[in-house]
Amino acid sequence: MKEKLMVFGGSKCKGVSKKTGKDYDFTRIFIGRAANGVGENGSAFGYEQSEFSITDEAYQKLKEINSDFPSLVSVTLSINSKKQVYITDIG
């Protein structure tokens, strides 16, 4: 599913946990999407802040965009077998 999101930034985290000794490797971006009011009297305005997992390839594309952040970016959202939403492509 394609969607335009306001991207504020991203981070790649990789290393060994000091607490557990286990390896970790994850990539995420920080976005704003249209705020959503819920319920019969619900209302909203502006953006809600969210965080999404992102593939390494999409992260690299995002880093290469010649733009200051925050920036409105077209992304492809996917759902994995654990029903988690993540970003698979930029543009």
N, C-alpha and C positions, 0 to 999 in steps of 0.2 A: 504494500500500500504506500503510495506517494503522499507526502505531507510537507508543507513548508513550516519550518520551526525557526524560532529566534535562538541562535546558538550563542551562548555566552563564553564558552571555552571547553577545554577537554583535558584529560590527563591519562597517562599510561603509567601503571604501577606494576613493578616487577621486582621480586627479591625473595628473601627468606624471612619468615616471621620470627621475630625475637622471642615471642611468647610460646609458639608451638614448634618452631623449627621447620615448618612446612613451607614449600615454595608457593608463591602466589604470582599471578600474572593476569591482570585485567585492565581493560581500556574502557573509558566512559566519557560521555560528553554531558555538559550542563546546558539545559535548554529552557526556554520559556514557550509555552503554548497557550492558546486562547483560554482564558479562565472559563470555568464551566460551573454555573449555578445549578443546584439539584433541588428537586422538590417543587411542589406547586407554587410556593412563594419564593423559590430560590432566584438569585440573580448574581451576576458576576461582571467584572470589567477588567480590562488589562490582561496580564499574563500570569500564569501559574508557573512556578519553577519546578522542574523535574530533572531527573538524572536517568540516562539510558546507557546500557552497554552498547558498544560499537565494535565492529570487526576491525582488525588491525589495518586492513586495506582501506576501509572507509575513513579511519582515523588519519591515515597518511594523506588521503585526498583532502580532507578538511584542513589539515595543517598547510597544504599547498595553495589553498584559496588565497588569492591576493586581495584580502579584505581586512579591515579592522573589525574587531569583535566588540560588541555583539553584532551579528549579521544574520539576515534572513536567508536561510539555506533550504533548498529542496532535498529531502532525504527519502530513502526507501526503508520503511519499517517492516520487520518480519516477526513472526512468533515461532519460537523453538518448541521442541517436544515437551518442555516443562511449562509451556504456556507463558514464557517470559518474552516481553517485547524487546527487540534490540534493533539497531540500525545496521543495515547491510551495505548501503551504498549512498553516495553523495552525488547530487546533481540530477 
